Amino acid sequence: MSDFNAKFSFNSPAEEADFLHEISLLAPALYHTQERAEHLLIIYRRLVAERSPFSLQLREASLPQERLPLLQPRLAAWAAGSGEDDLLYDALLLLDARGLEAPFLQQLVRTPPCLRSAAPLGLLRAAPLPAVRQWSDLLTLHPQAITTENLVIAHRLILETFFHEAGEWGELQELNTFLQEVLPALMEKFPPLDPQREILRLADWFQLWAHHYRQTVPDLPQDHPYYQLPFTTIIKYLPAVVLWNNGVPYRN
């Protein structure tokens, strides 16, 4: 415990005693790495800061072993069913330290195996919290409404492309409609690109489709005939020059 203690700069001896008692109530796997322990300290300090002044006075006046635990119920609120020894748990603990609310963390516990490797979890760890909340909500639709392949695409669109390329993001229902109705037509029309260019192309097409779907194309009135055309028809009859401009070799 002394080696563990030496890794931190506590604000006071009282904080040190209280925090070390808090983590002593947890399974060792929860804090056996430096990263996890650092996240736990951030979460602990936030939970302390959220308490009322009177509650803090009562807490400080009692011995650490007599105090109601803070970390244990907080982690129990979202960690049920998660594997404490996997990469997903590390990502969720980081997101908790960043301030993501427990209901969203609970939903992220459902992350499918195909998205639990280092690369997709790296996107999850780095994404802005609004993006993480939307991705978390999308998981509630899987697997009933979204195939695994489309879920992987949605994961990158939400966590990477729209929020890191200054794109425009829509509602979950819109993304679900795009994935189920428009994506198959795009995949049939365009030869595949490398993954990075492919996801950027899909992000561009989502925004084109969204303007059509919402009837918000700049300089087009809402009664314009363009909006009456099914978007899949528009894709089907794209002229060759449009295909060429979207990265497909011009062969005509």
Sequence and secondary structure as in RCSB ss.txt:
>XXXX:A:sequence
MSDFNAKFSFNSPAEEADFLHEISLLAPALYHTQERAEHLLIIYRRLVAERSPFSLQLREASLPQERLPLLQPRL
AAWAAGSGEDDLLYDALLLLDARGLEAPFLQQLVRTPPCLRSAAPLGLLRAAPLPAVRQWSDLLTLHPQAITTEN
LVIAHRLILETFFHEAGEWGELQELNTFLQEVLPALMEKFPPLDPQREILRLADWFQLWAHHYRQTVPDLPQDHP
YYQLPFTTIIKYLPAVVLWNNGVPYRN
>XXXX:A:secstr
 HHHHHT   S HHHHHHHHHHHHTS GGGSSSHHHHHHHHHHHHHHHHTS HHHHHHHHHS GGGS  SHHHHH
HHHHTT  TTSHHHHHHHHHHHHT  HHHHHHHTT  GGG SHHHHHHHHHS HHHHHHHHHHGGGTTTTS HHH
HHHHHHIIIIIHHHTT     HHHHHHIIIIIHHHHHHHS    HHHHHHHHHHHHHHHHHHHHT  TT  TT G
GGGS HHHHHHT  HHHHHHTT     
